[in-house]
Amino acid sequence: MSVAIQYRSLQLPEMEPSSELLRLIDIFEAETQVVIVKRNPDPVIDAYLAVVAHQMGSGFRHVLKAGSTVPHHLLPAHTGQEAFVADLNQLVGIFADLLDCPSVGLRLEVVNRAMCPRFHVDHVGIRLLCTYRGPATEWLEDACADRSKLGPAPPDVSDENSGVILNPAGIHRATPYAIVLLKGSRWQGNEGSGIIHRSPIVPSNTAPRVLLALDALW
């Protein structure tokens, strides 16, 4: 079932270039399935995650009411914690304001492997992703994909061999710290569509990947 969602003017924090963040509202255009706003890496957050990523287990999930903040106790105490929490709060605030939702579901994933390694479409409205550490989300242009090949496939058949990729030139990858808005199949009028994307392979000899995912809750 699709849900009609109203949204108000996005209130932008002064610390970010408003002209770039204003691009986020492009996700409401009918033909737009993904919006990427690049951000510069934060060396303080980088240093913090380099130390604590291995202490965070698989991460955590938390529901935040609009206007509330991420509790510090969910993250290891170390230099840089405040900067990381502040950035999480900033993204939660932007997302909640963008969708005008009363609550936001937050997932912070700390993983050593691809969570969703096959190209797929999320059965959600609009989701925000931000990769802080490791390779970021990959997506496939619709013109370069065969949607009929999406779905379960034998485990030994890769995307590259399943037929879902018509042209590998259509595969793109976000950059670390970028704000990625993905439109799913449950957005109003988007049935049968939704951005085709997947988790990247995490090299075995690297530190864990740290990914933020936000979903609107009503």
C-alpha positions as CSV (number, residue, x, y, z in Angstrom):
1,M,0.0,0.0,0.0
2,S,1.3,3.4,-0.9
3,V,1.0,6.3,1.6
4,A,0.5,9.9,0.7
5,I,3.1,11.9,2.5
6,Q,3.2,15.7,2.9
7,Y,6.4,17.6,3.5
8,R,7.3,21.1,4.6
9,S,10.1,23.4,3.7
10,L,13.4,21.9,4.7
11,Q,15.1,23.9,7.5
12,L,18.8,23.7,6.7
13,P,21.5,23.9,9.3
14,E,23.9,26.8,8.9
15,M,26.9,24.5,9.0
16,E,26.1,23.0,5.6
17,P,26.0,24.7,2.1
18,S,22.3,25.2,1.8
19,S,22.4,25.2,-2.1
20,E,23.6,21.6,-2.0
21,L,21.2,20.4,0.7
22,L,18.3,21.9,-1.1
23,R,19.0,19.3,-3.8
24,L,17.5,16.7,-1.4
25,I,14.0,17.9,-2.2
26,D,14.6,16.6,-5.8
27,I,13.7,13.2,-4.4
28,F,10.0,14.2,-4.5
29,E,10.2,14.6,-8.3
30,A,8.2,11.7,-9.9
31,E,11.0,10.5,-12.1
32,T,13.8,10.9,-9.5
33,Q,14.8,7.6,-7.7
34,V,18.1,8.7,-6.0
35,V,19.6,11.9,-4.8
36,I,23.2,12.2,-3.8
37,V,24.6,15.2,-1.9
38,K,28.4,14.9,-1.4
39,R,30.0,16.0,1.9
40,N,33.6,16.2,2.9
41,P,35.0,13.6,5.3
42,D,35.4,14.7,8.9
43,P,38.9,13.8,10.2
44,V,37.7,13.9,13.8
45,I,34.9,11.4,13.1
46,D,37.4,9.3,11.0
47,A,39.8,9.1,13.9
48,Y,37.0,8.3,16.3
49,L,35.6,5.4,14.2
50,A,39.1,4.1,13.6
51,V,39.4,3.5,17.3
52,V,35.9,2.4,18.3
53,A,34.5,0.6,15.3
54,H,35.7,-2.7,16.7
55,Q,34.0,-1.9,20.0
56,M,30.6,-1.4,18.5
57,G,29.6,-4.9,17.8
58,S,27.2,-5.0,14.8
59,G,25.9,-1.5,15.7
60,F,22.5,-0.5,17.1
61,R,18.9,0.4,16.3
62,H,17.1,3.3,17.9
63,V,13.8,5.2,17.3
64,L,14.0,8.9,17.7
65,K,11.0,11.3,17.9
66,A,11.4,14.4,15.8
67,G,13.4,16.9,17.6
68,S,15.1,14.4,20.0
69,T,18.8,13.5,19.8
70,V,20.9,10.3,19.7
71,P,21.8,9.2,23.3
72,H,25.5,9.3,23.8
73,H,25.5,6.0,25.8
74,L,24.8,4.2,22.5
75,L,28.3,4.9,21.3
76,P,31.7,4.2,22.9
77,A,33.1,7.1,24.9
78,H,36.3,8.4,23.2
79,T,37.6,11.6,21.7
80,G,35.4,12.4,18.7
81,Q,32.2,10.9,20.1
82,E,30.6,14.4,20.3
83,A,31.4,15.2,16.7
84,F,30.0,11.9,15.5
85,V,26.8,12.2,17.6
86,A,26.4,15.8,16.3
87,D,26.6,14.6,12.7
88,L,24.1,11.8,13.3
89,N,21.7,14.3,14.9
90,Q,22.1,16.7,12.0
91,L,21.2,13.9,9.5
92,V,18.2,12.8,11.6
93,G,17.0,16.4,11.8
94,I,17.3,16.9,8.0
95,F,15.5,13.7,7.3
96,A,12.7,14.2,9.7
97,D,12.2,17.7,8.4
98,L,12.3,16.6,4.8
99,L,9.6,14.0,5.3
100,D,7.7,15.7,8.1
101,C,7.6,12.5,10.0
102,P,7.0,12.3,13.8
103,S,9.7,9.7,14.4
104,V,12.8,8.3,12.6
105,G,14.1,4.8,12.8
106,L,17.9,4.8,13.0
107,R,20.2,1.9,12.2
108,L,23.9,2.2,12.6
109,E,25.4,-0.9,11.0
110,V,29.0,-2.0,11.6
111,V,29.7,-4.9,9.2
112,N,32.6,-6.8,7.7
113,R,30.6,-8.1,4.7
114,A,28.0,-6.9,2.3
115,M,24.6,-6.8,4.0
116,C,22.6,-6.9,0.8
117,P,25.1,-7.9,-1.9
118,R,22.6,-8.5,-4.7
119,F,20.9,-5.6,-6.6
120,H,17.4,-5.1,-5.2
121,V,14.7,-2.5,-4.6
122,D,13.7,-1.6,-1.0
123,H,10.1,-1.9,-0.2
124,V,10.0,1.4,1.7
125,G,9.1,5.0,0.9
126,I,12.3,7.1,1.1
127,R,15.4,5.9,2.9
128,L,18.6,7.9,3.8
129,L,22.0,6.2,3.8
130,C,25.3,7.6,4.8
131,T,28.5,5.5,4.8
132,Y,31.1,6.9,7.3
133,R,33.7,4.2,6.8
134,G,34.4,1.7,4.0
135,P,32.9,1.5,0.5
136,A,29.6,3.2,0.0
137,T,26.3,2.1,-1.5
138,E,26.2,1.1,-5.2
139,W,23.2,1.8,-7.5
140,L,22.3,0.8,-11.1
141,E,20.7,3.1,-13.6
142,D,17.3,1.9,-14.7
143,A,18.2,2.1,-18.4
144,C,21.1,-0.3,-17.7
145,A,19.0,-2.8,-15.8
146,D,16.6,-5.7,-16.5
147,R,14.1,-5.4,-13.6
148,S,12.6,-8.8,-14.5
149,K,15.9,-10.4,-13.2
150,L,15.6,-8.8,-9.8
151,G,14.7,-11.1,-6.9
152,P,16.0,-14.4,-5.5
153,A,18.6,-16.2,-7.6
154,P,20.9,-19.2,-7.0
155,P,23.6,-18.3,-4.5
156,D,26.3,-19.1,-6.9
157,V,25.0,-16.7,-9.6
158,S,26.3,-13.2,-9.2
159,D,24.6,-10.0,-10.4
160,E,27.1,-9.8,-13.2
161,N,25.9,-13.2,-14.5
162,S,22.2,-13.1,-13.5
163,G,21.2,-10.8,-16.4
164,V,20.1,-7.9,-14.2
165,I,22.9,-5.7,-15.4
166,L,22.5,-4.8,-19.1
167,N,25.4,-2.4,-19.1
168,P,28.0,-2.2,-16.3
169,A,28.6,1.4,-17.2
170,G,25.4,2.1,-15.3
171,I,26.8,1.0,-12.0
172,H,27.7,3.9,-9.7
173,R,29.0,4.2,-6.1
174,A,28.4,6.9,-3.6
175,T,31.3,8.5,-1.8
176,P,32.0,8.3,2.0
177,Y,29.9,10.9,4.0
178,A,27.6,11.6,1.1
179,I,23.9,11.9,1.9
180,V,22.1,9.3,-0.2
181,L,18.3,9.4,-0.6
182,L,16.8,6.2,-2.1
183,K,13.2,6.1,-3.3
184,G,11.6,2.7,-2.7
185,S,8.7,0.9,-4.3
186,R,6.2,2.0,-1.5
187,W,6.5,5.7,-2.3
188,Q,3.2,7.0,-3.6
189,G,3.1,6.5,-7.4
190,N,6.4,4.5,-7.4
191,E,5.0,1.0,-7.5
192,G,7.1,-1.2,-9.8
193,S,9.9,1.3,-9.6
194,G,12.4,2.2,-6.9
195,I,16.2,2.7,-7.2
196,I,18.1,-0.6,-7.9
197,H,21.0,-0.8,-5.4
198,R,23.2,-3.1,-3.4
199,S,25.8,-3.2,-0.6
200,P,29.4,-3.1,-1.8
201,I,31.8,-5.9,-1.1
202,V,33.9,-5.1,2.0
203,P,37.5,-6.2,1.4
204,S,38.6,-8.8,4.0
205,N,41.7,-6.9,4.9
206,T,40.0,-3.6,5.8
207,A,38.3,-2.2,8.9
208,P,34.6,-2.7,9.4
209,R,32.2,-0.7,7.3
210,V,30.1,1.9,9.2
211,L,26.8,2.8,7.6
212,L,23.9,4.9,8.8
213,A,20.3,4.2,7.6
214,L,17.3,6.3,8.4
215,D,13.6,5.5,7.8
216,A,10.6,7.6,8.4
217,L,8.0,6.3,10.9
218,W,4.4,7.3,11.3
